[in-house]
Amino acid sequence: MDRSFVSGFNARLGTKVEQYLLLQFMQRTYEELYPGHDYQHLRAVIDQYWSTDTPYWLVTPEHNAHEFLACLWLGTAVDQVTGDAYTHIFILYVDPEYRQQGLGTALLQKAEDWAAQQGDQQVGLQVFTNAHPALSLYEKLGYQPKAHLLVKPIQTQ
């Protein structure tokens, strides 16, 4: 448990047994942005990328260690230009009721601290262009676009 976290909240590393919470947070993220879809396929993402080298943190209120409000899951990516490994944020999610209380900022600080411990020179993430609160937070904290993910729907016959 991290006592130096945001006042009134605790952050701790999640366990393998609690992986189901990663799925719940990922589903909530996508459902918030793109409602009405079935996001069970995200289980395969967790199965593919989760390991002891991809830590995740869970945030709870101090008064209830079983009420999960936020999540941060980290991994490693490779910069396609330099070939250097860097910390990649798989997911950062804060329950809408608890936003604007410093939880996202504190979790991003955890990501940056973890990156520094790994010897990484940067932290990267992917964010949807319609996730305006997330974009505002990242930009406020100094994250800048490095590339654009472009997609084009293909008509099938």
Helices and strands as residue ranges (DSSP letters): E 9-13, G 16-18, H 19-33, H 42-49, E 56-61, E 70-78, E 85-94, G 96-98, H 103-118, E 123-125, H 132-140
